[in-house]
Amino acid sequence: MAGARDLAIRGLDKALELNEPAIRAHVHRMRRSRPDALPAEIVSALEKQFLAATTTLGAAAGASAAVPAVGTAAGVVVNLAEVGTFFEAAALFTLGVAHVHGVAVGDLERRRTLLMAVMMGSSGASFVQKAAGRSAPYWAKSIIQSIPMTAINNINSKLGPRFVTKYGTKQGILVLGREIPLGIGAAIGAGGNAFLARAAIGGARSAFGPAPSSWPGGDSGPDAGTLAPVAPD
């Protein structure tokens, strides 16, 4: 499973490169297509988009791995590439939800904390709260924006191995699971990604709580709510 763990590290690092202007633009595009949508409706749309995209991705990769003419080796290549794409979709989703909540995370290590914890679901949230010495039910804004950088680095040094073990092992199992007869592989690919995506959606809900009742500044227009990034310590 060492290869899968290395892949998890590389995929996470790549996903963290997504910049704040891209996040803003993504959320604003969704708002322009739903000009009267409240923040909660945009969060719901982000959840559905993430789940649909990752499930489709898993089904396509699973089917490729299961086609006899393609073969096992080619199928594994498809699945390895899929891991990074899954993480990038998770980053777009997580940071998009953060933007709706008024949390713009520009610092790389704060992003790392947020993304790892969200993708790990309830266990990630519990770990971050305990490590930060905070017990608020919705931790993302206070922890990501308020605690010192030294605490963020300490959390990441301890959370990182847990994340890599969880995702390296899980993705390794899913890659192997797709190397089975035609038709079954696609079901496992889609189902596995749906499981991971739902865990991340639950993690985001635990991290941020209910969406704000209105957009920042009280402006409900589709281009409102441009946020400044969190300043580093």
N, C-alpha and C positions, 0 to 999 in steps of 0.2 A: 504493500500500500504506500510505499515511500513516494512513488511517482505521483499518486493521487494527492498526497499531502503537498508535494512541491507545486503541483498544479493549482491547489487551493490558494497557496501563497501568491503565486504569480497572478492568478485571476483577481484576487482581492486588490493587489497593488494596481493593476490595470484599471479596475473599476473606480478606484479612488481618484483617478486623474480627471474624472468628469468635473468640469469647472462650473462655477456659480452662474455665469451668464447663460450657459446651456440649460441649467436647471430652471432659471427664471423664464427662459424662452419656452421651454416645454410646458410649464404650468400656464403661462400666458396664452399659448396656442389652445390649450384645453378650455381656458376661460372664454376666449374669443368664439369658440364653437358652441359655448353655452353661456351667453352673455348675462343671463339672469341667475346663474347658479350660485348658490351659497358655498362657503368653504367646505361644509360637510359633503356636498354633492361632488365637488372636485376631488376630495379625498376618496370617495366611493368610486369615482371614475378612474382614479389612479390605481386603486386596488384591482378593479376589473381588468384594466389594461395590462397590468403586471401579470396577473394570473393567466389571462388569455395568451399573452406573448410567450410566457415560459412553458405553458402546457403545449402549445403548438410546436415550440422548439424541441421539447422532449419527445413528442410524437414523431417528428421528422427524423430526429437522430436515432430513435429506437427502431423505426422502420428501416433505415439505412443499414443498421447493424444486423438486422434480422434477415435481409434478403440474401439468399444463398449465393447468388452470383457476385455480390459485392465482397463477401467474405468477412471473417472476424477482424482482421487487421485494419481494413478500411473502415469498418464500423467503429472501432475503438478510436481512430483518428477523428471521426465526426464527433464522437462523444466527448473527447478531450477538448476539442474546440468549443463545444457547447458549454462547458463549465465556466469559461471566461465570459461568454455571452450572458449566461444566467446571472453572474455576479454584476455585470454592467447593468442589466435590467433591474436588479435589486437596488443598485446604487441610485439609478434614475428614480425609482419608486420612492425609496427612503428619503432622499434629499428633496424630492418633490413634495412629499408630505411635510417635511421640515419647513419648506418654504411657505406652504399654506398656513402653518402654525406660527409663522413669523420668526423662524430660526434659520438663519443663513450661516452655514458652517463652511468657512473658507479655509481654516487651518487643517492640514492633512491629518494630523494625529487625532484631532477631535472627530473628524470624519471617520477615521478608522474605528474609534470607540463606538460611535453611533451605528455604523454599518454592521460591525461584527455583532454587537449586542442585539440589534433588530433581527438579523438573520438567524441568530440562535434562539429566538423566541423567548419564552418565559424564563428559561435558564440564564440567558444572557442578561436580561433585565435584572434578575435577582443578584447576579454576580456583580454587575456594575454598581447597583445601589449599595451593596454590602461593602465593596471596595472603596466607594466614595464616602461612606458613612452617612448616607442619606436614605430616608425611608418614605419620601413622598410617593404617592401612587403613580404619578406621571412624571418621570424623572428626566426626560430628555432635555428640556429647556434649562432647568436649573443646573444639571450636571454638566452638560456640554458647554454652556455659556459661562458658568460661574466658577467652577473649581479650577485651581491653578494647573498650569501645564505640567508641573512635576507629578501631580496626581493623575492626570491623563496618561502620561508616559508609564506610570506604575500600573495603571489599569490595563493598558495595552500589552505590557510585558507579560501579564498573567492571563489575560483573556485570549491573547493570540494563540498559544498552544491548544487551548480548549477549542477554539474556532477551527483551527487546522485539523485537529483530530476528528471533530464532528463532521466537517465538510469533506475532508480528505477521505475518510472512511465511507461516508454516505455516498459520495459521488463514485468512489471506487466500486462499491457494491452495485450501484445503478449501472455503471458501465458494463460490469460482468453480467448483470441481469439481462441486458439487451442482446447478448450474444446467444440467443435462443431462437427456436423456429419462427418463421414468418408470421406476422400478425400479433404474436404474443409480445415481441420486443417493443412494438409501438405502444402497446397498452402500458407496459412497465415504464417506458420513457415518459409518457404523458403523465401517468399517475405519480411517478417519483417526483417530477418537477412540480406538479400541483401540490404535493405534500410539502415540499420545501417552500414553495411560494406562500402557501397558507400559513406556515409557521412564521414567515417573515411579516406577513400582513398582521398576524396576531401580535408579533413583537413590536411593530410600529404603533398599533393601538395601545399597547401597554406603555410604550415610551412617551407618546404624545397625548393620549387621552382624547376626549371629544374635540372635534374641530371648533375653531372660533365661530361665534354666531355671526360675525361680519368680517369684511376684509380690513386689513390694516388701514388706519386713518379714516375708517367709516365710509370709504369709497367702494362702491359695489361694481364699478366699471371693470372691464376685462383686463385693463392694463394697470390697475391699481396694485399696490402692495409690493413695490420694488424695495428690497431690503438691503441694508448694508451688511457686509460679512462680519462675523465675529472677529474682534480684534485679538491678536495673539497676546499672551501675557508678556 
